[in-house]
Amino acid sequence: MARTTAGLASHDKEDIMMEFNSHIYETIQRNQRNPAMENLLNALESLGEPEEVLHTLIADKTLNKAIPTFNPISVFQAISLNLRNGFIYNIFALL
């Protein structure tokens, strides 16, 4: 995760970590009848591949940061990330 989020500001990295932690915590709390390790593994599995999840979160963070600045470079990077993610998801949808 550290490598994938390297280009983000520290508060954005913290937000992403908190989102992951929150998902894990909520999954464990919903299934308290199961053993803790099983709940943890289920939570991690339900998140999906970290690289895929992170690309979507990074694209959203980049877009939210670029919009108020109107910096052409930031806006282009954000649009590029979102288009790549959208293109990949469209291909998977067709399969």
N, CA, C and O atoms as CSV, one atom per row, in Angstrom:
chain,resi,resn,atom,element,x,y,z
A,1,MET,N,N,0.820,-1.189,0.000
A,1,MET,CA,C,0.000,0.000,0.000
A,1,MET,C,C,0.863,1.251,0.000
A,1,MET,O,O,0.518,2.241,-0.646
A,2,ALA,N,N,1.970,1.218,0.711
A,2,ALA,CA,C,2.818,2.398,0.803
A,2,ALA,C,C,3.349,2.807,-0.565
A,2,ALA,O,O,3.434,3.995,-0.875
A,3,ARG,N,N,3.702,1.831,-1.370
A,3,ARG,CA,C,4.239,2.130,-2.703
A,3,ARG,C,C,3.155,2.739,-3.591
A,3,ARG,O,O,3.418,3.688,-4.329
A,4,THR,N,N,1.963,2.208,-3.523
A,4,THR,CA,C,0.877,2.664,-4.384
A,4,THR,C,C,0.398,4.060,-3.998
A,4,THR,O,O,0.001,4.841,-4.863
A,5,THR,N,N,0.432,4.378,-2.711
A,5,THR,CA,C,-0.045,5.676,-2.244
A,5,THR,C,C,1.073,6.699,-2.093
A,5,THR,O,O,0.857,7.760,-1.508
A,6,ALA,N,N,2.245,6.405,-2.601
A,6,ALA,CA,C,3.406,7.280,-2.404
A,6,ALA,C,C,3.180,8.699,-2.910
A,6,ALA,O,O,3.732,9.637,-2.334
A,7,GLY,N,N,2.394,8.892,-3.959
A,7,GLY,CA,C,2.195,10.222,-4.520
A,7,GLY,C,C,1.152,11.058,-3.806
A,7,GLY,O,O,0.950,12.219,-4.161
A,8,LEU,N,N,0.487,10.497,-2.813
A,8,LEU,CA,C,-0.567,11.217,-2.108
A,8,LEU,C,C,-0.021,11.991,-0.911
A,8,LEU,O,O,1.031,11.662,-0.364
A,9,ALA,N,N,-0.755,13.015,-0.524
A,9,ALA,CA,C,-0.432,13.757,0.694
A,9,ALA,C,C,-0.655,12.843,1.894
A,9,ALA,O,O,-1.430,11.890,1.824
A,10,SER,N,N,0.028,13.141,2.985
A,10,SER,CA,C,-0.051,12.264,4.161
A,10,SER,C,C,-1.471,12.151,4.697
A,10,SER,O,O,-1.869,11.074,5.142
A,11,HIS,N,N,-2.254,13.244,4.669
A,11,HIS,CA,C,-3.630,13.144,5.180
A,11,HIS,C,C,-4.497,12.267,4.277
A,11,HIS,O,O,-5.415,11.605,4.761
A,12,ASP,N,N,-4.217,12.254,2.968
A,12,ASP,CA,C,-4.952,11.365,2.069
A,12,ASP,C,C,-4.589,9.903,2.328
A,12,ASP,O,O,-5.451,9.025,2.282
A,13,LYS,N,N,-3.311,9.648,2.601
A,13,LYS,CA,C,-2.887,8.281,2.946
A,13,LYS,C,C,-3.579,7.814,4.218
A,13,LYS,O,O,-4.033,6.674,4.312
A,14,GLU,N,N,-3.653,8.716,5.197
A,14,GLU,CA,C,-4.309,8.379,6.459
A,14,GLU,C,C,-5.794,8.097,6.240
A,14,GLU,O,O,-6.345,7.171,6.835
A,15,ASP,N,N,-6.444,8.896,5.384
A,15,ASP,CA,C,-7.857,8.672,5.081
A,15,ASP,C,C,-8.078,7.289,4.475
A,15,ASP,O,O,-9.016,6.581,4.842
A,16,ILE,N,N,-7.208,6.914,3.550
A,16,ILE,CA,C,-7.336,5.606,2.910
A,16,ILE,C,C,-7.127,4.491,3.918
A,16,ILE,O,O,-7.867,3.507,3.918
A,17,MET,N,N,-6.129,4.633,4.772
A,17,MET,CA,C,-5.893,3.620,5.806
A,17,MET,C,C,-7.092,3.508,6.746
A,17,MET,O,O,-7.479,2.409,7.145
A,18,MET,N,N,-7.675,4.654,7.093
A,18,MET,CA,C,-8.845,4.640,7.967
A,18,MET,C,C,-10.027,3.959,7.285
A,18,MET,O,O,-10.797,3.267,7.951
A,19,GLU,N,N,-10.188,4.137,5.973
A,19,GLU,CA,C,-11.264,3.464,5.245
A,19,GLU,C,C,-11.072,1.948,5.279
A,19,GLU,O,O,-12.027,1.202,5.496
A,20,PHE,N,N,-9.836,1.497,5.064
A,20,PHE,CA,C,-9.548,0.065,5.137
A,20,PHE,C,C,-9.804,-0.459,6.551
A,20,PHE,O,O,-10.457,-1.488,6.728
A,21,ASN,N,N,-9.290,0.249,7.551
A,21,ASN,CA,C,-9.475,-0.178,8.944
A,21,ASN,C,C,-10.948,-0.216,9.328
A,21,ASN,O,O,-11.391,-1.129,10.025
A,22,SER,N,N,-11.699,0.770,8.875
A,22,SER,CA,C,-13.120,0.826,9.186
A,22,SER,C,C,-13.859,-0.358,8.577
A,22,SER,O,O,-14.717,-0.960,9.221
A,23,HIS,N,N,-13.527,-0.684,7.353
A,23,HIS,CA,C,-14.167,-1.834,6.694
A,23,HIS,C,C,-13.864,-3.123,7.454
A,23,HIS,O,O,-14.758,-3.937,7.687
A,24,ILE,N,N,-12.620,-3.302,7.833
A,24,ILE,CA,C,-12.222,-4.510,8.572
A,24,ILE,C,C,-12.954,-4.570,9.907
A,24,ILE,O,O,-13.493,-5.615,10.274
A,25,TYR,N,N,-12.976,-3.458,10.634
A,25,TYR,CA,C,-13.639,-3.414,11.942
A,25,TYR,C,C,-15.132,-3.730,11.818
A,25,TYR,O,O,-15.669,-4.523,12.591
A,26,GLU,N,N,-15.799,-3.103,10.838
A,26,GLU,CA,C,-17.237,-3.332,10.666
A,26,GLU,C,C,-17.544,-4.782,10.297
A,26,GLU,O,O,-18.528,-5.353,10.767
A,27,THR,N,N,-16.709,-5.365,9.467
A,27,THR,CA,C,-16.915,-6.761,9.083
A,27,THR,C,C,-16.754,-7.680,10.287
A,27,THR,O,O,-17.537,-8.612,10.469
A,28,ILE,N,N,-15.759,-7.424,11.094
A,28,ILE,CA,C,-15.531,-8.243,12.291
A,28,ILE,C,C,-16.689,-8.082,13.277
A,28,ILE,O,O,-17.131,-9.060,13.878
A,29,GLN,N,N,-17.182,-6.848,13.445
A,29,GLN,CA,C,-18.282,-6.603,14.373
A,29,GLN,C,C,-19.578,-7.265,13.931
A,29,GLN,O,O,-20.363,-7.711,14.767
A,30,ARG,N,N,-19.810,-7.333,12.624
A,30,ARG,CA,C,-21.038,-7.956,12.111
A,30,ARG,C,C,-21.052,-9.457,12.322
A,30,ARG,O,O,-22.122,-10.055,12.429
A,31,ASN,N,N,-19.897,-10.068,12.382
A,31,ASN,CA,C,-19.805,-11.525,12.438
A,31,ASN,C,C,-19.098,-11.994,13.707
A,31,ASN,O,O,-18.146,-12.771,13.632
A,32,GLN,N,N,-19.540,-11.544,14.839
A,32,GLN,CA,C,-18.858,-11.871,16.088
A,32,GLN,C,C,-18.986,-13.332,16.486
A,32,GLN,O,O,-18.247,-13.801,17.351
A,33,ARG,N,N,-19.909,-14.058,15.872
A,33,ARG,CA,C,-20.059,-15.482,16.212
A,33,ARG,C,C,-18.906,-16.313,15.667
A,33,ARG,O,O,-18.600,-17.381,16.198
A,34,ASN,N,N,-18.267,-15.824,14.607
A,34,ASN,CA,C,-17.147,-16.549,13.999
A,34,ASN,C,C,-15.849,-16.242,14.746
A,34,ASN,O,O,-15.756,-15.222,15.429
A,35,PRO,N,N,-14.860,-17.105,14.623
A,35,PRO,CA,C,-13.553,-16.812,15.228
A,35,PRO,C,C,-12.945,-15.540,14.628
A,35,PRO,O,O,-13.167,-15.227,13.458
A,36,ALA,N,N,-12.183,-14.820,15.437
A,36,ALA,CA,C,-11.619,-13.530,15.025
A,36,ALA,C,C,-10.766,-13.656,13.762
A,36,ALA,O,O,-10.851,-12.805,12.876
A,37,MET,N,N,-9.952,-14.697,13.668
A,37,MET,CA,C,-9.082,-14.848,12.496
A,37,MET,C,C,-9.902,-15.074,11.231
A,37,MET,O,O,-9.569,-14.552,10.167
A,38,GLU,N,N,-10.966,-15.847,11.348
A,38,GLU,CA,C,-11.844,-16.083,10.197
A,38,GLU,C,C,-12.493,-14.775,9.747
A,38,GLU,O,O,-12.585,-14.497,8.551
A,39,ASN,N,N,-12.942,-13.975,10.716
A,39,ASN,CA,C,-13.530,-12.675,10.394
A,39,ASN,C,C,-12.531,-11.759,9.703
A,39,ASN,O,O,-12.875,-11.063,8.748
A,40,LEU,N,N,-11.306,-11.762,10.184
A,40,LEU,CA,C,-10.275,-10.927,9.582
A,40,LEU,C,C,-10.003,-11.347,8.142
A,40,LEU,O,O,-9.909,-10.503,7.251
A,41,LEU,N,N,-9.880,-12.634,7.921
A,41,LEU,CA,C,-9.643,-13.132,6.564
A,41,LEU,C,C,-10.817,-12.817,5.646
A,41,LEU,O,O,-10.619,-12.451,4.488
A,42,ASN,N,N,-12.041,-12.955,6.157
A,42,ASN,CA,C,-13.224,-12.623,5.358
A,42,ASN,C,C,-13.260,-11.140,5.021
A,42,ASN,O,O,-13.618,-10.761,3.906
A,43,ALA,N,N,-12.891,-10.306,5.979
A,43,ALA,CA,C,-12.883,-8.855,5.747
A,43,ALA,C,C,-11.869,-8.492,4.670
A,43,ALA,O,O,-12.160,-7.693,3.780
A,44,LEU,N,N,-10.691,-9.075,4.751
A,44,LEU,CA,C,-9.655,-8.783,3.758
A,44,LEU,C,C,-10.045,-9.299,2.379
A,44,LEU,O,O,-9.776,-8.654,1.365
A,45,GLU,N,N,-10.677,-10.462,2.349
A,45,GLU,CA,C,-11.117,-11.022,1.071
A,45,GLU,C,C,-12.211,-10.169,0.444
A,45,GLU,O,O,-12.230,-9.971,-0.771
A,46,SER,N,N,-13.123,-9.662,1.272
A,46,SER,CA,C,-14.232,-8.863,0.731
A,46,SER,C,C,-13.769,-7.507,0.214
A,46,SER,O,O,-14.440,-6.893,-0.617
A,47,LEU,N,N,-12.633,-7.043,0.700
A,47,LEU,CA,C,-12.085,-5.780,0.182
A,47,LEU,C,C,-11.653,-5.920,-1.266
A,47,LEU,O,O,-11.765,-4.973,-2.044
A,48,GLY,N,N,-11.170,-7.069,-1.623
A,48,GLY,CA,C,-10.652,-7.275,-2.967
A,48,GLY,C,C,-9.150,-7.038,-2.990
A,48,GLY,O,O,-8.513,-6.856,-1.952
A,49,GLU,N,N,-8.607,-7.044,-4.185
A,49,GLU,CA,C,-7.167,-6.826,-4.346
A,49,GLU,C,C,-6.824,-5.391,-3.966
A,49,GLU,O,O,-7.422,-4.457,-4.500
A,50,PRO,N,N,-5.881,-5.197,-3.062
A,50,PRO,CA,C,-5.545,-3.838,-2.622
A,50,PRO,C,C,-5.164,-2.906,-3.766
A,50,PRO,O,O,-5.537,-1.733,-3.757
A,51,GLU,N,N,-4.436,-3.404,-4.736
A,51,GLU,CA,C,-4.023,-2.552,-5.855
A,51,GLU,C,C,-5.242,-2.004,-6.597
A,51,GLU,O,O,-5.264,-0.828,-6.960
A,52,GLU,N,N,-6.246,-2.834,-6.822
A,52,GLU,CA,C,-7.438,-2.390,-7.536
A,52,GLU,C,C,-8.227,-1.373,-6.719
A,52,GLU,O,O,-8.666,-0.350,-7.245
A,53,VAL,N,N,-8.404,-1.656,-5.442
A,53,VAL,CA,C,-9.150,-0.757,-4.569
A,53,VAL,C,C,-8.406,0.573,-4.440
A,53,VAL,O,O,-9.017,1.641,-4.482
A,54,LEU,N,N,-7.098,0.498,-4.286
A,54,LEU,CA,C,-6.311,1.718,-4.110
A,54,LEU,C,C,-6.344,2.596,-5.349
A,54,LEU,O,O,-6.399,3.820,-5.224
A,55,HIS,N,N,-6.310,2.017,-6.529
A,55,HIS,CA,C,-6.333,2.831,-7.746
A,55,HIS,C,C,-7.606,3.668,-7.807
A,55,HIS,O,O,-7.562,4.836,-8.195
A,56,THR,N,N,-8.727,3.086,-7.432
A,56,THR,CA,C,-9.990,3.824,-7.430
A,56,THR,C,C,-9.965,4.928,-6.384
A,56,THR,O,O,-10.371,6.055,-6.667
A,57,LEU,N,N,-9.497,4.623,-5.185
A,57,LEU,CA,C,-9.434,5.635,-4.129
A,57,LEU,C,C,-8.471,6.760,-4.483
A,57,LEU,O,O,-8.765,7.929,-4.233
A,58,ILE,N,N,-7.329,6.421,-5.060
A,58,ILE,CA,C,-6.343,7.427,-5.446
A,58,ILE,C,C,-6.908,8.323,-6.546
A,58,ILE,O,O,-6.710,9.538,-6.520
A,59,ALA,N,N,-7.601,7.735,-7.498
A,59,ALA,CA,C,-8.207,8.528,-8.570
A,59,ALA,C,C,-9.226,9.509,-7.994
A,59,ALA,O,O,-9.270,10.667,-8.409
A,60,ASP,N,N,-10.036,9.063,-7.052
A,60,ASP,CA,C,-11.019,9.946,-6.423
A,60,ASP,C,C,-10.344,11.071,-5.644
A,60,ASP,O,O,-10.743,12.231,-5.749
A,61,LYS,N,N,-9.323,10.727,-4.865
A,61,LYS,CA,C,-8.605,11.745,-4.090
A,61,LYS,C,C,-7.945,12.768,-5.006
A,61,LYS,O,O,-7.978,13.968,-4.732
A,62,THR,N,N,-7.347,12.294,-6.090
A,62,THR,CA,C,-6.669,13.184,-7.033
A,62,THR,C,C,-7.670,14.116,-7.698
A,62,THR,O,O,-7.394,15.305,-7.861
A,63,LEU,N,N,-8.812,13.601,-8.078
A,63,LEU,CA,C,-9.834,14.420,-8.712
A,63,LEU,C,C,-10.375,15.466,-7.738
A,63,LEU,O,O,-10.537,16.630,-8.102
A,64,ASN,N,N,-10.651,15.055,-6.512
A,64,ASN,CA,C,-11.160,15.998,-5.514
A,64,ASN,C,C,-10.159,17.101,-5.198
A,64,ASN,O,O,-10.548,18.226,-4.887
A,65,LYS,N,N,-8.881,16.784,-5.275
A,65,LYS,CA,C,-7.839,17.786,-5.026
A,65,LYS,C,C,-7.666,18.706,-6.240
A,65,LYS,O,O,-7.370,19.889,-6.072
A,66,ALA,N,N,-7.844,18.188,-7.443
A,66,ALA,CA,C,-7.591,18.958,-8.664
A,66,ALA,C,C,-8.709,19.934,-8.999
A,66,ALA,O,O,-8.445,21.016,-9.522
A,67,ILE,N,N,-9.937,19.574,-8.712
A,67,ILE,CA,C,-11.073,20.392,-9.127
A,67,ILE,C,C,-11.004,21.819,-8.568
A,67,ILE,O,O,-11.151,22.765,-9.342
A,68,PRO,N,N,-10.789,22.016,-7.270
A,68,PRO,CA,C,-10.786,23.395,-6.769
A,68,PRO,C,C,-9.600,24.239,-7.266
A,68,PRO,O,O,-9.701,25.465,-7.314
A,69,THR,N,N,-8.502,23.612,-7.628
A,69,THR,CA,C,-7.307,24.371,-8.017
A,69,THR,C,C,-7.351,24.826,-9.468
A,69,THR,O,O,-6.744,25.840,-9.813
A,70,PHE,N,N,-8.046,24.107,-10.312
A,70,PHE,CA,C,-8.071,24.359,-11.762
A,70,PHE,C,C,-6.671,24.322,-12.366
A,70,PHE,O,O,-6.426,24.889,-13.431
A,71,ASN,N,N,-5.753,23.645,-11.668
A,71,ASN,CA,C,-4.401,23.468,-12.192
A,71,ASN,C,C,-4.488,22.469,-13.329
A,71,ASN,O,O,-4.894,21.327,-13.113
A,72,PRO,N,N,-4.108,22.881,-14.561
A,72,PRO,CA,C,-4.280,21.988,-15.711
A,72,PRO,C,C,-3.557,20.648,-15.561
A,72,PRO,O,O,-4.069,19.618,-16.000
A,73,ILE,N,N,-2.386,20.652,-14.951
A,73,ILE,CA,C,-1.636,19.402,-14.782
A,73,ILE,C,C,-2.373,18.477,-13.820
A,73,ILE,O,O,-2.531,17.289,-14.097
A,74,SER,N,N,-2.821,19.015,-12.699
A,74,SER,CA,C,-3.544,18.199,-11.715
A,74,SER,C,C,-4.853,17.681,-12.288
A,74,SER,O,O,-5.215,16.523,-12.081
A,75,VAL,N,N,-5.558,18.538,-13.004
A,75,VAL,CA,C,-6.829,18.119,-13.600
A,75,VAL,C,C,-6.587,17.018,-14.629
A,75,VAL,O,O,-7.327,16.034,-14.663
A,76,PHE,N,N,-5.567,17.168,-15.465
A,76,PHE,CA,C,-5.255,16.153,-16.469
A,76,PHE,C,C,-4.894,14.827,-15.814
A,76,PHE,O,O,-5.342,13.772,-16.263
A,77,GLN,N,N,-4.075,14.871,-14.738
A,77,GLN,CA,C,-3.707,13.640,-14.036
A,77,GLN,C,C,-4.946,12.958,-13.457
A,77,GLN,O,O,-5.097,11.741,-13.554
A,78,ALA,N,N,-5.824,13.752,-12.856
A,78,ALA,CA,C,-7.030,13.191,-12.244
A,78,ALA,C,C,-7.933,12.576,-13.304
A,78,ALA,O,O,-8.456,11.478,-13.113
A,79,ILE,N,N,-8.116,13.270,-14.411
A,79,ILE,CA,C,-8.955,12.735,-15.485
A,79,ILE,C,C,-8.336,11.463,-16.050
A,79,ILE,O,O,-9.036,10.490,-16.327
A,80,SER,N,N,-7.024,11.480,-16.218
A,80,SER,CA,C,-6.327,10.310,-16.748
A,80,SER,C,C,-6.510,9.096,-15.842
A,80,SER,O,O,-6.810,8.003,-16.323
A,81,LEU,N,N,-6.331,9.280,-14.541
A,81,LEU,CA,C,-6.514,8.173,-13.599
A,81,LEU,C,C,-7.939,7.640,-13.644
A,81,LEU,O,O,-8.155,6.428,-13.660
A,82,ASN,N,N,-8.905,8.541,-13.663
A,82,ASN,CA,C,-10.303,8.111,-13.672
A,82,ASN,C,C,-10.668,7.427,-14.975
A,82,ASN,O,O,-11.426,6.457,-14.968
A,83,LEU,N,N,-10.146,7.910,-16.093
A,83,LEU,CA,C,-10.435,7.261,-17.374
A,83,LEU,C,C,-9.831,5.868,-17.439
A,83,LEU,O,O,-10.469,4.930,-17.917
A,84,ARG,N,N,-8.584,5.732,-16.950
A,84,ARG,CA,C,-7.952,4.404,-16.956
A,84,ARG,C,C,-8.734,3.429,-16.101
A,84,ARG,O,O,-8.957,2.285,-16.497
A,85,ASN,N,N,-9.151,3.883,-14.927
A,85,ASN,CA,C,-9.937,3.000,-14.052
A,85,ASN,C,C,-11.260,2.657,-14.700
A,85,ASN,O,O,-11.681,1.500,-14.671
A,86,GLY,N,N,-11.930,3.647,-15.287
A,86,GLY,CA,C,-13.206,3.400,-15.946
A,86,GLY,C,C,-13.058,2.466,-17.134
A,86,GLY,O,O,-13.907,1.601,-17.349
A,87,PHE,N,N,-12.007,2.624,-17.898
A,87,PHE,CA,C,-11.758,1.775,-19.057
A,87,PHE,C,C,-11.547,0.331,-18.630
A,87,PHE,O,O,-12.092,-0.589,-19.239
A,88,ILE,N,N,-10.765,0.137,-17.594
A,88,ILE,CA,C,-10.493,-1.213,-17.099
A,88,ILE,C,C,-11.786,-1.868,-16.592
A,88,ILE,O,O,-12.046,-3.036,-16.880
A,89,TYR,N,N,-12.592,-1.111,-15.838
A,89,TYR,CA,C,-13.838,-1.673,-15.328
A,89,TYR,C,C,-14.809,-1.995,-16.453
A,89,TYR,O,O,-15.544,-2.979,-16.370
A,90,ASN,N,N,-14.825,-1.176,-17.510
A,90,ASN,CA,C,-15.688,-1.468,-18.653
A,90,ASN,C,C,-15.271,-2.752,-19.353
A,90,ASN,O,O,-16.128,-3.526,-19.783
A,91,ILE,N,N,-13.990,-2.988,-19.472
A,91,ILE,CA,C,-13.502,-4.232,-20.086
A,91,ILE,C,C,-13.935,-5.427,-19.245
A,91,ILE,O,O,-14.416,-6.426,-19.782
A,92,PHE,N,N,-13.763,-5.326,-17.911
A,92,PHE,CA,C,-14.175,-6.427,-17.033
A,92,PHE,C,C,-15.682,-6.662,-17.117
A,92,PHE,O,O,-16.139,-7.803,-17.037
A,93,ALA,N,N,-16.449,-5.594,-17.276
A,93,ALA,CA,C,-17.904,-5.731,-17.369
A,93,ALA,C,C,-18.292,-6.488,-18.633
A,93,ALA,O,O,-19.250,-7.262,-18.635
A,94,LEU,N,N,-17.545,-6.260,-19.704
A,94,LEU,CA,C,-17.842,-6.949,-20.954
A,94,LEU,C,C,-17.514,-8.442,-20.869
A,94,LEU,O,O,-18.171,-9.258,-21.515
A,95,LEU,N,N,-16.517,-8.798,-20.088
A,95,LEU,CA,C,-16.124,-10.201,-19.943
A,95,LEU,C,C,-17.141,-10.890,-19.083
A,95,LEU,O,O,-17.019,-12.086,-18.820
